[in-house]
Amino acid sequence: MRRLSTAAISREGRDTLLLLAVLALSIAPHLPRLPLWSSISTGVAILLRARMAWRDDPLPPRSVLLVCLAIGMGLTVWTFNTLFGREAGVTLVCLLAGLKTLELRARRDAFVVTSLGFFLILTQFLYSQSLFIAVLMVVVLMGMLTSLVLAQRPLGRPSIWSATKIAWRSVLMGIPVMLALYVLFPRMGPLWSVPSDAGPRTGLSDRIKLGHVSELAQDDTVAMRIKFIDIPPITSKLYFRGPVLDFFDGRNWMARPRNPALISSDEVYPPRPAGQVTRYQVTVEPSKVSTVPLLDGTLLAAPTAPHTEPQIVRDGLSWTATQPLLDRAQIDAQAWLNIAHGPQEGSPLLRDWLQLPPGYNPRSIAWARTLRQRQDLIGADPKLLSDAVLQHIRQEPFRYTMTPGDAYLDENGQPERDLIDRFWLDRRSGFCEHYATAYVVVMRAMGVPSRVVTGYQGAEINPVDGWFVVRNSDAHAWAEFWQPGTGWVRVDPTGAVAPERIERARQAFGRRNTLPGPLSNIDPALWGRLRNYMDASNHRWNLWVLQYSRHRQMQLLKDWGFDSPSATDLIRLCGIVIACTSVMGIAWLWWTRPRTPRTPWRRPLMRVHRVLTSAGLPAPDDCPAPAPALTWAKRLEQLAVSASLQATQTSLIDALKQLDALRYAPQAEQGRQFRQQRSALIQTIQQQAQQWRAIKRRDRAN
């Protein structure tokens, strides 16, 4: 098999391999999102083209590429039922980029592949705008620009490093304009937002289908970050309240639409603040629900100044935005950790929290009623009944697991009808959602109003910046029951079987400190510190770059002296910046324009040239001005003149030859006396030229 060394690769092959490597890097973050057939096809196309570049093999015929393109479009329609939209579009662009490399022959093809690479850079930000992706795309951008510079220099074999320096120089020249436009260009909705289908895929939901929370707990992405202004609460107090689920249809728990009477219940039974007061600031990542997961007991909350979005309202202890949180939000809040809420006496409003679907989970309901009739619980209040249920969980062989498996599926692979019966009396193994929902069913069966609350529990402090990080893997479900004279009381049945889930710091629960494969030799402490720095950097990136909004623009203009800044002021400033930049660019181009080398003899020879041409002497042919003195002398020797001009002609020729000889005199002789001789010869030529012109006039007059 014929093989080539790296040094023997042709210029075209080297440039092609560079472009393929950068293109592969621009596609790599898309691979987990692409269909398997698209990832394999794109990878095979790029690898085949790399082999051809390495071996200088011929490219495949275009008919083969057309067939592959038709198959790829068909598979895209089969996978997504369309050729349009974000997912189908990105899949098709990746496939087209791979196929286009197989006909990479001329500079025009390189420009097309580079353009596709630039477009792929933009598509990355439809999925993630993290700092890591931004840095990676800067690397890809520099690689694309380097490849573009090489394509613009077809002659010779310029080094990749020289092309990279030109690319960096171009980028550095554009950075001031980029920063100015970033700071001043008006933020107008569609230009600065991501399409709605690019929103978050995970997060809290306004319903529970057994298994949802456990699936969410496998996601280690950040859900929100909290900075406590006061002393942070202990871990067991860190409950961040999400959707309250009070309606059960036998399979799903969901939030019941609030009727006007329930909405006004907060005014009839206002929360009663008590206990430690905690002020904090929270940065909530985008989600597809309108519930804002704030610390349980939060009564005061508002967007962090100068932001005015999102607009949030309180219903009981739950906070809801007027629209789903599709953008990152910063909120200042204040919570009372021992707050009491809900009616203290019986109320018709409590009937909604006693509802159970008829015909579902009959064994659990019968078990609850039997427990209610136990001798020591006859006439007991809800608190004692709750303690009895929790004691049962502690004493029986219940087990906490994040992977309940398929034990709750019937023989057909479908969820069983009586899931609570299966968990409470048979399986006795489940996640927090199993314990919370089963607890509420049992309490309702005993006549105690109760409901399921979802949200997050626990947080991990980042020692780099002091912010607490709550991840989707901290998703949790707990319960509340109604106690006469007190109101709603929080109870966490999970704590009865797995107290470490509630009481320990997050690092002690479910945190994997080991790395897979060859990275397993890295010190876990070192990896943890690196992860903390990365997380803190990403948070600052989110706040300072991604959260730079119209409100911050206006605040910046106020700091600059604008009394009532508006979008018009921003447009004017942008116009001024663009105009000034254009003027400076034109001035720089003029200053760096190619110039004809000037020598000390250019001005004297130009003087001779003007003197001779003004006397009517024809300039030498095919010689740019100013022509050398010897060239002028030869031109004069070729002229046929009258007898009256012959003496002047001879004098001019002699003076020009002397001037030419003086020009090429040794460098050591070019002193003051040299300059005096040059001036005398130029003066002699000028006098002879004037005499030539006078004789010509006299001859014409005669």
Secondary structure, DSSP 8 states (H G I E B T S, - for coil): -----GGGS-HHHHHHHHHHHHHHHHHGGGTTTS-HHHHHHHHHHHHHHHHHHHHT-----HHHHHHHHHHHHHHHHHHHSSS-SHHHHHHHHHHHHHHHGGG--SHHHHHHHHHHHHHHHHHHTTT---HHHHHHHHHHHHHHHHHHHHHT--SS---HHHHHHHHHHHHHHHHHHHHHHHHHS---GGGG---GGGS-S-S--SEEETTHHHHHTT--SEEEEEEESS----GGG-EEEEEEE-EE-SSEEE-----HHHHTHHHHS--B--S-EEEEEEEE---SSSEE-EETTEEEEEE-TT---S-EEEETTEEEESS---S-EEEEEEEETT-B-S-SS--GGGGGGG---TTS-HHHHHHHHHHHTSGGGTT--HHHHHHHHHHHHHHTT-EE-S--TTTTB-TTSSB-S-HHHIIIIII-EE-HHHHHHHHHHHHHHTT--EEEEEEEE--EE-TTT--EEEEGGGEEEEEEEEETTTEEEEE-THHHH-THHHHS-GGGSS-----SGGGGGS-HHHHHHHHHHHHHHHHHHIIIIIT--HHHHHHHHHHTT-SS--HHHHHHHHHHHHHHHHHHHHHHHHHTS------TTHHHHHHHHHHHHHTT----TT--SS--HHHHHHHHHT----HHHHHHHHHHHHHHHHHHHHHTS-GGG-SHHHHHHHHHHHHHHHHHHHHHHHHHHHHHH-
